[in-house]
């Protein structure tokens, strides 16, 4: 959780967009067209709520939240290796180990752009059941 709220992203101006958890009610809805980012927003909101200590029971009939707790604080290639699809690696002209290394670097760099480092990932992983 960001200082003072749930960090959901950045504004068009590049400023952090933070939601005060006290603004949440008992119900909510995320609406959008197919592919507009509803699931992504839901995952970020859920991760932030969990980091803030807000209890959650996740019912996932479509399987969209399956990777929510695949948290690898070290973001190492070895952590990603069991999840590499061999056909994806082959299509990229890489071994599974090389593809895992590329994936780990991509995740590490992408998360760093959002200010998310190993300690934050570890806190999420260790703080939920």
N, C-alpha and C positions, 0 to 999 in steps of 0.2 A: 504494500500500500504506500502510495506517495504521502509525504508529509501533508496532513490535513485532508486526505480523501483518497478516493479510488482513481488511480491514473488510468484513463481510457484511451489516451492517444495524444495527438497534437492538433491545435487549431490550424487554420489555413495560414496564419501568421507564424506558425512554428512554436507557439507557446504550449506548454502542457495543458491538456484538457483534463480537469480533475473534478470528480463528482463527490459531493459531500454525502457520506453514507446516511446522514440524518434526513436527507431529501428522499430517500427510498421509502416506499410504502410497502404494504404486504403483498402487492401484486404489481406486475409490470408486463409490458409487451414490447417486442422488437418487431417492427414491420418493414418489409422491403421486398423488392423483386428477387427472383432467383439469381444467385451469384452476387448479390449486393453487399454481402459481408455480415449477415445476421448471425450466423454461427460463430464467426470470428469475434464479433462484438460480445456475444454471449459468453464465449470462453474467457475473454479478457475480463469481463465484468465478474464472472465467477471466480477467476484466479484472484482478482483484487479483493473481492469480498472475503475469500478464504484467508488471504494475508491479513485482513482486518479483523479476523476472528469471528466473522459472521457465519453461523452454522448453515450448512446447505445439504439438502438431500437431492441428488441428481437422478432423475428418471430419464433414460435416454433410449426411447424406442427405435430411433433411426440409427443409432450407433455413432452419432456425430462427436460425442465427447470421449470416445475411446482412448484418445492420446492425451487427455488432460493431465494425467499423472505420470506420463512418461517424461520425468524430469531428470536430467543429467547435469548436475551442477558443474562438473568439470568440462562438459561439452567436448569430450574427447572422441576421436574416431572410433575407439574401442567401444564406447557406449552406444554409438549409432550402428555399429556393424551388425548386430543381430536383427536390426529392423530394415536393413538394406534389401531392396528387391533386386535380385540378380539380373532380371531382364532390364531394369532401369540402368544398372551399371554397364551391362553389355551394350545397350543402345547408346550410351555415352562414350563407349570405347575404353572403359576403365574396368579394372578389377573391382571386386566388391570392397576390398580394403581401401583402394584409391577413392572410390565413390563415397565411402563412409567418411574419409578424411575431408573430401570436398564438402559433403553435407555438414559435417561438424563445423568447418570454417564458415560456411554460409550462415548457419544458425548463430554462431558466436558473434560474427560481424553484425548480423541483423539485430540481435538482441542488444548488443552494445550501442547501436544507434538509438535505441529507446531507453538507454540507461539501465539496462538489465544485465547484471553480472552474476557470477557463480553464487555469491552469498544470497542474493534474492531468490534464486532458483532453489538453493538448499533450504531456505526458510520456508518456501512453499511446500517442498517435498516433505520436510520434517514436521510441518505443522498441520497436516491433514491425515485422515485415516482412509 
